[in-house]
């Protein structure tokens, strides 16, 4: 196991590596759809908003500013 906690063999699939980077990044990030609706957020964004247990999926990006 590597220091980041992800098994190096699990990062061989084309989708696993970007997902691992997204989840482990210190920079707050979210993925949005074409209508700017949140699809997922990484732990850094949850921590930045101070709401780790909150469900963000389906929220409009504009609505996050007031939360």
PLY file of the C-alpha trace (Angstrom):
ply
format ascii 1.0
element vertex 67
property float x
property float y
property float z
element edge 66
property int vertex1
property int vertex2
end_header
0.00 0.00 0.00
1.31 3.46 -0.82
1.40 6.39 1.67
-1.83 7.87 0.33
-3.77 4.74 1.20
-4.59 3.58 -2.33
-3.23 0.30 -3.56
-1.09 1.02 -6.64
-2.73 -1.84 -8.58
-6.15 -0.26 -8.06
-4.99 2.87 -9.91
-4.39 1.03 -13.18
-7.90 1.42 -14.55
-8.44 4.60 -16.60
-11.12 5.90 -14.21
-9.55 4.92 -10.88
-6.61 7.33 -11.02
-8.59 10.57 -11.62
-11.09 9.53 -8.96
-8.29 8.87 -6.46
-6.75 12.27 -7.21
-10.15 13.96 -6.83
-10.83 12.25 -3.48
-7.35 12.86 -2.03
-6.77 16.42 -3.23
-6.31 19.15 -0.65
-7.96 21.59 -3.05
-11.76 21.81 -2.69
-13.37 20.52 -5.90
-16.79 19.57 -7.23
-18.01 17.95 -10.41
-20.96 19.62 -12.11
-23.27 18.69 -14.94
-24.11 20.94 -17.89
-26.81 22.74 -15.91
-24.26 23.53 -13.14
-25.84 21.07 -10.72
-23.44 19.41 -8.28
-22.78 15.74 -9.04
-20.08 15.12 -6.41
-17.74 16.96 -4.08
-14.42 15.91 -2.63
-13.70 15.75 1.12
-11.73 19.01 0.97
-14.80 20.91 -0.26
-16.97 19.29 2.40
-14.48 20.39 5.05
-14.24 23.90 3.57
-18.02 24.29 3.82
-17.91 22.70 7.28
-20.51 20.10 6.42
-18.94 16.68 5.94
-22.20 14.76 6.33
-24.27 16.97 4.02
-25.50 15.57 0.71
-24.48 17.92 -2.09
-25.63 15.93 -5.12
-28.46 17.68 -6.93
-27.78 21.15 -5.48
-27.47 24.02 -7.94
-24.00 25.58 -7.88
-25.51 29.03 -7.17
-27.23 27.65 -4.07
-23.93 26.66 -2.46
-22.93 30.28 -1.93
-25.73 30.84 0.56
-25.26 27.61 2.52
0 1
1 2
2 3
3 4
4 5
5 6
6 7
7 8
8 9
9 10
10 11
11 12
12 13
13 14
14 15
15 16
16 17
17 18
18 19
19 20
20 21
21 22
22 23
23 24
24 25
25 26
26 27
27 28
28 29
29 30
30 31
31 32
32 33
33 34
34 35
35 36
36 37
37 38
38 39
39 40
40 41
41 42
42 43
43 44
44 45
45 46
46 47
47 48
48 49
49 50
50 51
51 52
52 53
53 54
54 55
55 56
56 57
57 58
58 59
59 60
60 61
61 62
62 63
63 64
64 65
65 66
